[in-house]
Amino acid sequence: MKETSLEEIRLTELPLGSKAKITKHDESELHLTLLEMGCVPGEPVWLEMVAPLGDPIAIQIAGYHLSIRKKDAEKIWVSVI
């Protein structure tokens, strides 16, 4: 796995209500699906809600709302805006 800068965190570590920009994805079978859902590097993302038990999370990206499982969100790296 590549080393990340101090500014990059996983999407699941982003505080509720915070905005960030997607920087990369971990290489996995989900990589293409994330791209198709609009989770492309450089795209701004806003963490809107987290379910009471922490899974799933709701984000706003590319002009729409997306619910994503926590295990899938852990594969997305972001840089806080």
Backbone hydrogen bonds, N-H to C=O, Kabsch-Sander energy under -0.5 kcal/mol:
donor,donor_aa,acceptor,acceptor_aa,energy
8,E,5,S,-1.0
9,I,78,V,-2.6
11,L,73,A,-0.8
11,L,76,I,-2.6
13,E,10,R,-1.9
14,L,11,L,-1.2
17,G,47,L,-2.5
18,S,15,P,-2.1
20,A,45,V,-2.6
21,K,79,S,-2.4
22,I,43,E,-2.3
23,T,77,W,-2.9
24,K,77,W,-1.4
26,D,75,K,-2.6
31,H,28,S,-1.3
34,L,30,L,-2.5
35,L,31,H,-1.8
36,E,32,L,-2.3
37,M,33,T,-1.6
38,G,35,L,-1.4
39,C,34,L,-2.4
40,V,38,G,-2.0
42,G,22,I,-3.6
43,E,40,V,-2.2
45,V,20,A,-3.0
46,W,60,Q,-1.9
47,L,18,S,-2.2
48,E,46,W,-0.9
48,E,58,A,-1.9
49,M,58,A,-1.6
51,A,56,P,-2.4
54,G,51,A,-2.6
57,I,68,I,-2.5
58,A,49,M,-3.1
59,I,66,L,-3.1
60,Q,46,W,-2.4
61,I,59,I,-0.5
61,I,64,Y,-2.6
62,A,44,P,-0.6
64,Y,61,I,-1.9
66,L,59,I,-3.0
68,I,57,I,-2.7
73,A,69,R,-2.4
74,E,70,K,-1.6
75,K,72,D,-1.4
76,I,73,A,-1.6
77,W,24,K,-2.8
77,W,75,K,-0.5
78,V,9,I,-3.4
79,S,21,K,-2.5
80,V,7,E,-0.8
81,I,19,K,-2.0
